[in-house]
Amino acid sequence: MKFNKIYTLGLSLLLGSTLSLSAQKEDKNIYNMERLKADNPWISSYNAAGLTFNRFSDFSLAEIGFQYDKGDFRNVIDPTSAFGTKILAESYRKIDKVYFYGKFAFDYIHRQNKSWSSVLDPYATPFFLADSVPGRQTLESYILDAGVGTTFGEHWAVGGYVHYQVASNSKKKDVRNTNTYMEFEIYPGVMYKSKYFNLGANFLYQRSTEKVTNKLFGEGINHEVFYFEGMWFYTSVTTTNNYSEDRNYTTNIYGGAAQVELATGKVRFLNQFTGKKADQTIWINHVQGQRGGQMERTTYSYNGHLDIDGDKFHHVIKGEAHFNETQGFENMQKSEIVDGYTTWTQYGKKNKNTQDATTYDVSYTLYRDRAMLDNLWNASAGVKGFNVENTYRLYPVEYSQKWENTEVYAAFNKNFQFKKGMFDCGIGLAYMTGDGTMLKVKSVSDEITGEDLYKQRTDLLQREFDYITADKFTGQLKARYTYFLNKEKGMNLYADAHATWKRALSGSFKDDDRTAVKIMLGFSF
């Protein structure tokens, strides 16, 4: 794929439009993107009309970063190690009554010894190709985000977000998979403002496509290629010298969101309710109409944000819950010859697997403020987790499993300000406990137990279950030094470093760990 034009266009639009900004009265030297986003909860909603609640006129940054992670505590699909480079430009700006947001991001990641998945995200679909041969995979992605919001009249505001992402991935060892991915999202919205209540609503549309091509370049070695369809059940083929196989994934998501905010002086309580419906079709041969499965997913979400702004302390309580039901279907189809051409006729579909998932996250953050958007320190604590039930059906047998996970976490960050700069440091700790049932077999026939009747990679099932349900400890240290390049114009240079260490405390992964390090250099203005 040719991404150079996207890279040049995104960087020039975001940086070129902000480098010419005039000096502002507000003290942008103490700003950081995380604090600004926490100050306006509408920024994290789907409704861009909420940009009109920003209490700052403009802030922009440009970053380049490097990341590396390695360790034995990893899931089935994870690489043994990964090294990546990231470029980011992000900007908020107000011109008269119009509020703008823009973002450009580029990621380039080398993942070593990665196997067991030919799609970019096997948890986004129940059907995917895979092979057991570990190899280096290179992933590059480009993201362009844009948002605009404006007020008209005393009570109304409108806005919209657009998200566009393209990515390519390739494996460097047989069997080699290449991936071409595209994602487009658009969220137009409207808001009504009053003295005590703000009401918003918006439409959601998301579309993604991914083309996966598996090929064998070498000769003389046969490989087994798996087609998984839930809980690591599979069919497989043995490759020949001319082996080549495609899968095309097309996903469309429709939905809507409604926002209700109570605003009384220094107290704001924003609630967002979201519903989405996803339909995914996997094509083996789109021209002939041959399908490789279908997926339907229904999602309901709640996001709440309570904000209490005091003279010295700023309190933020956030909560979210997501409820997903996913169903995977096998296509009932038959190959026919029509007018000399091969075509596949669809006769229906059969439910093969179901997933019911609930995730939640509740947290409290306390900011000790020097002034608006300038905090001396902040501390946070929270709990999050998920409950997932998977079911796979092969009549007369039904297989099921369950994952449960609860995580308690806390973090503290301190800011020190000097004449020519400032220093931020922080620590984060988390403890996670897991439980569940790896595999439960239920049969409607007394003569058939389900054992050894269908092919299943129970070794992968066990490893995945042990990884997800393992008790684990996570620690994080981070530090940032900011140099005030030009205080009058709010220009800063900064260096940021994060180190995260995760260790398994139970199960087959006990005492295995994984370490991730991230370094960023940036310019804010």
N, C-alpha and C positions, 0 to 999 in steps of 0.2 A: 504494500500500500504506500501511496505517496502522501506523507503527512507534513512535508516541509512547508507547504502553503498554509496549512492550518496553524502550524507553529508560528510562522512569521506574522500572519494576520492577527492571531490572538495576542501575541506579545506586543505588537505595535499598537493595537487598539487600546489595550489596557494600560500600557506604560506611556504611550504617546499622549493619551488624553489627560493623564494625571501629572506628568512632569511639568506642565505649563501652569499648574495651579498657583494662584497668588497666596501670599501669606495670610493666615487666619488668626483671629484673636484668641481662639481657644488653644489650650496648651496640648498640642498633639504629641509632644515628646513623651508623655506618660501613657499614651494609649497603647493597647495591644488588642489584637483582633478578638481574642477569646473574651476579654472583658466587655468589649463593645457589643458583641453578640449576646452576652448574658444580660446586658442592660435592657435590650429590647426583645422580649420573647417572641414578638411577631416575626422576627428575622428567621427563626427556626420553624415557622409555620409554612403551610403551602401558599399563603396569601401574601403576594408582594405588595398589596395596598398597605400592609403594615409597615413598610419601609418609611411611611410618612410619620411614624412615631420616633424615628431616630433623633436623639438629642445632640448629635454632632453633625457638622456640615460636611466634612470629608475626611477620609483616612485611606491610605493606600500602602501596599507593601509589595516587595519583590524578593523572592528567596531562591536559593539553590541549596539543596540538601543531599546528604548521603546516608544510607542506612545499611545495616548488616545484621543478620540474625543467624544463629546456628545452635544446634542442640539435638539431643536424642528424644526429648519430649515433644513429639509431633504426631499429627494425625496421619491416616493412611495416605492422603493425597498431598501432604506437605513435603517440601524438599528438605534435604539434609541441611542446606544452608542457602542463603539468598543475599545478594548484594544489589543495591539499587541507587539510582540517581533521580532526584526530583527537582523540577523547576516550577515555581508558583508565583503568580501575580494576582493580587486581589485588591479590589477597590470599592469604596463607598463614596458617593459624591452627591451633593445637593446643589441644584441650579434653580433659583426662584422657588417654585412650589413643586418641583419635580425631583424625585430621589432616584438615584441610579445605583446599581450594583453590577460588578463584573468580575469574572474570575477566569484565569487560564492556568491549566496545570498540565505538566508533562511528566510521566513516570517511565523509567527504563530499568527493568529488573532482570537479573540473571538468577535463575533458580536451579540449584544443583541437585542431581539425582531425584528428579520428580517423576512419579509414575502413577498409574491407576486412575487417570482421568484425562480424557482428550478434550473436554469442554473447560471453559475458564472457571465455571462455578458449578460443580456437580450437585450442590444443594439447591440450585435454582431449577432443577429439572429431575424427574425420577428416571429418565432414560438417557444413557450416554455410553459412548465407546471408550475402551480403555485397554491398556496392555501392561504387562508386569515389568517391562524393561525400564530401569531408571536411566534418565538422561537429562542433560542440561536443556532447560527451556528458557527462552528469552521473550519477555513480555514488554511491549511498549504501548502506552495509552496517552491520548490527548483529550482534555476536557475543556469545553467552553461553556460557561454559565453567564446568564445575563438576567437582570431584574430591573423593573421600573415601577414606580408608584407615584401617584399624584393626587392632590385633592382638588375638588371643584365644588364650589358652594361652601356652606358652613358645615354640612353633615356628611358629605359623601367623599369617598376615595376609591380609586380603581388602580389595578396593577396587574403585572404578569411576570412569571418566571419562565425561562427557557433553559433547558440543559441539553447539551450535545456531547457525546463521547464516542470516540472510535479507538479501537485497539487491535493489535496484531500479536500473535504468539506463534512460536515455532519450536519444535523439539529437534535436537541435533543428533539423535540416535534412533535407528530403526527399532520399532515401527514409529515413523515420524508423523506427528500431527501438526498441522498448521491451522490457525484460527484467525478468522476475520470477524470482528465484532463491531456493532453499531448500536447506540442507545440514544433515543430522543425523547424528551419530556417537555410538556408545556402545561402551565397552570395559570390560566386567567382568573382574576378574582375581583370582588367588589366589597366595599365596607360601608356601613352606616355608623356614624359617630354621634354620640349624645353625651350629656353631662356625666352620667354614671355608667352607661353601657356602650360598648362597641360591638357591633355585630358584623360578621364577615361570612362570605360563602365563595367557593370557587370550584371550578371544574378541573379534573385531572385526566390527562392522557399520557400514556407512556408506551413506547414501542421499542423493541430490541430485536436484533437479528444476529445470528452467529452461524457462520459456515465453518464446518470442521471437515478437514480432508486428511485421511490416514493413507500413508503411502509407504511402500517398501522400496528402498533404493539399493540395498545390497542383494547379493545372490548367494544361494547355497545354504542359507539358514532359514528355517521355518519358525514362525512365531504364532502364538495363539492370541487372537484379538477377541476381547470380551464385549458383549453388549449387555450392560447391566440395566435392570428395570425395577429396582427397589430392594432394599435390605440385602444387597449383594447377590441376588438371584440373577442368573445370566444364561444366555446362549453364547456360543463362540464359533469362530471359524479359524482354520489354520491357513496362514498366508502362503501364497505362491510367489514366484519371481515377479509376476505382473500385478501384484495386489495393489488395489486402490479403492477406497470407499469414502463416500461423502455422507454427511448429515447436515441439514439446514434447519435451524431453530428460528421460528418466528413467534414472537410474544407480543400480544396487545393487551394493554391494561386500561380500563375505564373506571372512573370513580369521581368522588366529590368529597369536599370537606366543608364543615361549618365551624365558625369560631364565635365564641361568646366571651366577652371580657367585661369584668366588673372593675371599674376604676373610680376610686374614692380618695382623692387627695394623694397621699403617699402609698396607698395600697392598690395593687393591680393584680387581678386574678384572671388569667387567660385560659380558656378551655377550648380544645380542638377535637372534633369528632370526625373520623374519616372512614369511608367505606370504599373498597376497591375490588374489582373483578378482573382476574387475569385468565387469558386463554392462550395456550401454547400448542403449536403444531410442529412436530418433527417430521421433516421430509427426507425420504431416502432418494426419491427421484421426483422433483416437483413437476417436471414436464409431463411425465406419465401418470402423475397423481398417486404415487406410492408413498404411503406414510409409514413412519416408524414409531408412532405413539402420539398421544395427546395429553395435555395437562390442563386442569382447571383449578384455580385458586381463588378463594374468597377471603378477604382480609378486613377486619374491623379494628380500629385503633382509637385510643384516647391519649391525649397529651395535655397535661395541666402544668401551669407555671404561676406560682404565687410569689409576688414581688412586694416586699415591704421596705420602703426607702426611709431610713432614719437620718438624724443629723450626723452621727458618727458610724453607725452600723447599717449595713444593707443586707437584708435577709432574702434568700431565694430558696423556695421549696419547689421541686419538680417531681412529677410523676408521669409515668407512661405505661400503657398496657396494649398489647397487640394479640389478636386472636386470628389464627390462620387455619383454614381447612383446605388441604390440597388433595386432589384426586388424579391418579394417573390411569389412562385408558389404553388398552390394546385395540388396534384397529382390525375389524373384521373385513378383509378385503380379498379380492381375487383378480388375478391377471387375465386379461382378455385381449383378443385381437380385433380391432375395429378399423375397417378400411385399410388393412395392411399395417396398422400401427399398434404397438403394445400400449394398453392402458389399464389402469387399476380401478376397479369398481368397488366403492365402499358400501358395505351392507350393514354397518353399525359399529359399535364399539363396546368393549367389555372392561369393566372396572378391575384393574389389577392391584392397585395400591392406594392407600389413604394415609394422610398424615394430619393429625390435629396438634397444633402447637400454640402454646401460650407463653409470652415473654412479658416481663415487667421490670421496671426500674424506678426506684423512689430515692431521692437524695435531698439533702439540706446543705446549703452553702452560706457561710457567714463572711461578709466582707467588712474589714475595718477600714473605713474611708478617710483619707486626708481631705479630699474634695470630690466633686462629681467625677466619676470614672477613674479616680486615682485612689488605689487602695494600698494601705500599709502592709496588710497581710490578709489572707483568706484561708478558711478551713472548711472542709466538706466531709460528709459521711453519707453512706447510703447502702442500700441493699438491692440486688437485682438477681434475676434468675429466669429459668424457663422450665417448661414441662412439655415433653413431646411424646406422642404415641404414634407409632408406625404400624401399619397393617399391610400384609402382602397376601394376595389370594390366588391360589391355584386349586380349583375345586377338585376334590372335596376337602382340601386342607386350607386352613387359615393360619398364617404366621404373624406374630405380633411382637413388638418390643416397646420399651419405655425408657426415656431418659428424663432424669430430674437433676436440676442444678440450682444451687443457691450460693450467691457471692455477697460477702460483706466487705465494704471497702471504705477507706478514709484517706484524706490527703491534706497537706498543709504547705502553703507557699508564702514566702516572705520577700518583701521588696525593700531595698536599700537605695536611697537617692543621694547623689553627690553633685558637686558643682558641674562636672563635665560628663556625667553619665549616671547610670543606675545598674544595680545588680539584683537579679531575681534568683531564688533557689527554692526547691521544693522536694518533698518526699511523699510517696504514695505507697500504701500497703493494702493488700487484699487477701482474703482467705475464702476459698471456694470448696464446697462440699457437694458431692454427687451421689446419685443412687439410681436404681432402675432395674429393669429386667432385660437381659440380653436377647433371649429368644423363648417364645412360648408358642407351642404347636397345638392347634385345635382342629379336630376332624369330625365331620358329620357322619363318618362311616366307622363302625367298630373294627372293620378289617383293615383299614388303612390308617396308619399313624402319621404319615407324612415324612418319616425319616428315610433318607436316601432315595426318595422318589424324584426329586428335582435337584438340579445342580445349584449349589450355593457355595460361595467362598466364605465359609465360617471363620477362617483365619482373619480375613479382613473385617468381618462383622465383629469379631472379638476385639481386635485392635482398636477399631473405631469406638466401640462401647467403652473400653477401658480408658481411652483418651478423654472422651466426653464426660464420663462419670467419675473420674479420678478426683480425689481431694488434692488441692493444690494451693501453694502460697505464691504470691506475686509481690515483688518489691520494685519500686521505681525511684530513681533519683534524676533530677533535672536542674539545669542552671542556665542562666542567660545573662550576658553582659551587654548593655546598651550604651553606645557612645553618642552624645548629643552633637551631631555634626553641625547643625544650625538651629538653635533654639527658637529664633524669631520665625523661621519658616517651618518649624516642626519636623526637621529632617534628622533621622537617626541611622546609625549603623549598628548592627547587633550580631552576636554569635550565640547560638542556642544548642545545647547538648542534652540528650535524654538517654538513659540506660535503664533497661527493664530486664529483670531476672525472674523466671518462673520455674518452680520446682514441684514435681509430683510427690504426693505424700502417701499414696495408697495404690493398690492394684499392681498390675504387671509393669507399670511405668514408675513404680516407687523409686525415688532418689534420682530419676532422670530429670534433666533440666534443659532450659533453652534461654539464651541471652540475646537481646536485641539492643543495638546501639544506633542512635540517630543524631546527626550533626547538621545544623542549618546555619547558613550565613545570609543575612538579610539587610534590606534597606527600606525604611518606612518614611512616609512623608504625607 
